[in-house]
Amino acid sequence: LTFMSQTVVLKWPVRDWDPDLVHLEPKTVADLIHLILQAHAKGISFRERNAGPGLDSQMTDPGFDVEVRLEEGTGLIYGGNEWNCGTWMDKMGSSSKAGNKGRPATPRDGAAVEINGLLKSTLRWVAGLDRGAFPHAAVTTSSGAELSYKEWDARLQRNFERLFWVAPDERAPTPLRNFYKDTVGATRNWQDYQLRPNFPIAMAVAPELFSPQHARQALALAADRLVGPLGMCTLDPGEAEYRGDYRNDDDSADKSVAHGWNYHQGPEWVWPLGFFLKAWHHFYGKDEGGSSARRRDVLPWLLKHRSMLHNSAWRSLPELTNSTGSVCSHACPAQAWSIATLLDALHSLEADEALE
């Protein structure tokens, strides 16, 4: 953990963006981590510098306003609004003809499942660090209350399953049940209940948040409905908004696909599969056969990737495919995170096997 004591200097000093936190101007990596968590606990509210067409020619005016807040009772982080894209699903509409210019296809405002999973992983980590390496024990919330990292971690633990799990008897705008919401508190409230490949990310980094029984049910549903030949559907094909084939040069009047508005509304991205495989590896097969059985269970999903690595001129994996694994000519043919998350999943398999 010696890297935690390395010196850092911010390009934009704290006084330039939040005078209330000027006393936390970081000197080390550990200070910087604490500053980031403190800023989220206090709440973040700003308008982007030089907001307007010169910064983003597609964004509407409210999209330049950035808001992030901590819900103190649950420990969840909420953020974004209907007019900006706060997560990796960041497609902003750009077609005036089709009427999607300035409208995010997937704003995912509210509490996004993978962001809160990553938060839980971070809180667990910092709460368990030696105070010599990380000398910060608590943050101050917007109400002025002191919140220790251990208690923040515990609040997320107590509330996540209750807020994200879609139970069999829950009233929901989807026929699907037994999975985890994509968001909580989205402005487009039906999008909370859309089946997307983001909850396995949270499972992979913070498996302690999930009931094992519920996790297995949700993963089985994702395997059946989202996993494709190379990647994962970014939206359940049963959804009315599903459009599985991406063309960035589509100049039609169809709002749902014009200028590639459906970038994250169905096309099958490769990188989420690595997190899905890590989650599957963690939650399936623990009671029967150990990691060797789980390894056999996971590896068949990677046979097509092996074939592509042998046969692709790029010796790599693409950013995404169109529906059912068909080639997308508008996708990057060789993308780093497509390779990286699968290698990480394989590393987890190998590491667990070595421990047995």
N, C-alpha and C positions, 0 to 999 in steps of 0.2 A: 504493500500500500504506500510505498514511498512517493508514488506519483501524486498523491493527495497533497503533498507539501510543496509541489512545484509552483513557481511564481506565475501569476497571471496578471495581465493588465487589460482592462476593457477598452475597446475602441471608443465606445460611448459611455462615459462615466455615469454612475448611478444618478448623480445630481441632475443629469440632463433628461432623465426619463421618470424618476420617482424620488423627489426630494425627501419623502418620508423614510426612505430606506438608505439615505446617504451614509448613515453610520455603518452600513454593511458593505461598503465598497470592498470588493474581494482582493485579498493579497495572494491567496493560494487556490488550488483546485477545490479543496474542501470548502473554502469560503464561498466559491462560486456555486457549488452545488447547493449549499445552504441558502444563498441569495435567491436562486431560482425557485426553490421550494417555498421560501418565505414570500416571494412575490405572488406566487399562486395562492398561498394561504390568505394573504391580505386582499387579493383581488387585483386583476390587471385591467386597466381601462385606458385606451389611448386611440388616437386617430393616426393613421399611417402618415409618415412624413411625405410632404409633397403630394398629398392625396389628390387624385384627379386623373384625367385622361393621359397626362404625361407619364404617370406611374403605371397605370393599367388602363388601356383603352377600352376594355370590355366591362369593367366593374361599374356598377351603379353606386351612387353616393353613399348609401348606408353600408355598403360592403367594406368601406375603408375604416369603419369603426370596429375596434377589436375589444372584446370583453371576455374575461375569464373570471370565474368565481368559485370559491369553495363553499359547498353546502356543509356547514359545520356539524350538523347532526348526524349525517351519513358518511362524511369524509370524501364524498364524490366531488370531482372537478367538472364543472359545466363551462361551456364556452361557445363562442360563435353566434351567428345569426343567420337568417334565411338567405342573406345576400352575399355571404362569403363562404369560403371553403376552408374549414379549419383542420382537416385531416388529409391523409394521403389520397382520398377520393376527391380530387380537387378540380374537376372539370368545370370551367366557367363557360357558359354559352356565349357564342359570338355571331349568331346569325340573325340579322334584322329581318330578313325575309321570312324566316320560320318563327320568329318571335321568341327565341331563347337568349338573345343578346343580354348580357348582364344578369342572367339567372343561373345560379349553380344548379347542376343536375342533382348533386348529392351534397347538400350543405352539411348534413350530419351535425347540426348544432344540438346543444344539450350536453348530456354526459355520454361520450362515445365509449363503447365497451373496451376497445383495445387501449385507449388512452388511460382509462382507469385501471386496467390490468397492469400497464407499464408503471403507473403511479404506485400501485401496491408493491410491485417488485422493487421499486426504488426505496420506498419507505421501509420495507423489510430489511433491505440491505443497510441503509444508513442507521436504522435503529439497532442493528446488531454489530456495528463497527466499534472498535476500541476507541475510547475518547481521545487517546493520543493521536490517532489518525484522523478522526472526525470530531472536533471538539464542540459540536453544536447538538443540543438535545431537544430543542423545541422551536416552534414558530409562534408568531402572534397573529391571530385571525382578524378579520375586519371588525369584529365586535370588541376587539381589545383583549380577548381571552388568550391565555397561553395554552398552546396545544403541543404536547410532546410528540415526537415522532412515533414513539411506541403506541400512544393513544390514537393518533391519526391512523396508523396501521390497523389497530384493533377496530376502529369504527368502520373502516372499509370492509374488514373481514365480517363484521356483524351484519352489514346491510346489503352487500353486493348481491348475494343469491336472491334475497327477497325482492330486490328491485329489478333485476334483469331476467330472472327465470320466467318463462311463459308456461304456466302450468296447464294441465289438461282441462281444468274447469275455468280458466281465465277468459273473460270477455275480451276479444281481440279482433281487429279488422283483417284477419287472415284465417284460413282453415287449418293452418299448421299449428301444432302445439309441441311441447317438450323440446324447446330450444331456447337460446339466450337472445334477448333483444339486441339490436344493433346500437341503439341509443336509448337514453331515457330523457324525456322532456324536449324532444325535437319540436320545432314550430310546425312542421308538417307531421302531425302526430302519428299518422299511419306508418311513416317511415321508421318509427321506433321498432315496429314489429316485422320489418323486412328481414328475411333470412339472407345473410351475407357472410363472407368468409372472415369477418373480423373477430368474432368471439374466440376462435381457436388461437389467435395471437395472445389474447389475455390468458387462455388456458396454459399456453406454453411457458409464459414468463411468470405467472402467478397461479399455479394449479391449486394452491391452498384455498383460493376463493370459491372453488366449485365443489358442489356435492358430487362425489364420484359416480353415483347412479345417474344423476341428471347429466353429468358431463358425457357419459357414454351414450345416453339417448340422443343428446344434441349432436355429438360427433357422428353417430350412425345416420342421422337425418342429413347432415352435411355430406357424408360420403355418398349417400343415395342421390342427393339433389344438386350438389354443387361441384363435386370433384369431377373434372374432365380428364381427357387423355394426358394433358401436360399441366394444366393449371386448374384454378377454381373459378367457377362462375361468380362474378361480382354481385349478382342478384339472382335469386331463385327464379328459374325459368317459368314457374307458375304465376309469378307476379305480373300484373297488368303493365307495369313499366318496363318489363324485361325486353331488351333489344340486344341480341347476342353478337351481332356483326358490326365491327367498327370501321368507319371510313371517315377520316378527318377532312377529306375534300368533298364530302356530300353537300351539295348546294341546293338541296330540295327545300320545299316548304314544309317538310315534316319536322316539327319541333323536336320530336323525340330522338332524331338521329342527325339533324342538320349540323354541319361542322363538327361531327363526331361527339355530339352531346351525350351519347350513350357510352362514353369511355369506361365508366364504372357501373353501367346498368346491365351487365350481362357478359361482356367479353371475359375470357378466362385468363386471368393473370396468373403467372407462374409462381411468383415469390410467396404468396400466402400459403401455398402447398407445404412449404417447409415447416411452417408453424403448425399447420394441421397435422403433419406427420409426427411432430414432437408431442403434440397433445394426445394423439392416438396412442403413441408409444407409452406415454405416461399413464393413461387411464384404462387402457385395454390390456388384458392378459396378465395382470399382476398375480392373480390367484391360480392361474393354470399355465405352467410351462415356463414362467420366467421370461427373461429378455430374449432368449433364443426364439421362443414362439412369437414374441412381439416383433422381432426382427424379420421373421418369415412373413408376418402379417403385413409389414410396412413395405418391404422391398418390391413386391409386385407392382406397386404404384409407380415405381421408378424405372420400369423396363423400357418404356417409350422414351424416357429422358436419356437413358444409356444409348439407345439406338440413334437418337438425334445427335448426341455428342460425337458419335462415330461418323455420322453421315453429313452433318451440316458443314457447309463451307466455312462457317465461322467457328466450328468446334465449340459451340456454345449453345445457350438456350435463349429463346426470345423473351421479350417483355410480356407478351400475351398472345393468345390465339383467339380466333373467332369461335363461334358456337361449335360444340362437339370436337374441338381440337383442330379445326380447319385453319390453314395458314392465313394470317392477317398481314397484308402487304403494307399496311400503315403502322405496323408495330416495329419497334427496334428489334433487329434480328439477334442481337447478342447483348444481354443486359446483366450487369454484375449481380444485382440482388436476386435474380432468378437462380443463379448458380449458388450464391452465398447461403441462402436459407436452406437449400437442400443439403449442402455440405454440412451446415450446422446440425441438421436433423440426423445425418449419418454419423456425425461426431458423437452425438448424444447416444445413439445406438451402440457405437463402439465403446464408449466410455462405460456404459452400464454393463456391457458384456464383460469388460475387463475386470469389473468389480466382483463378478460372480466366481 
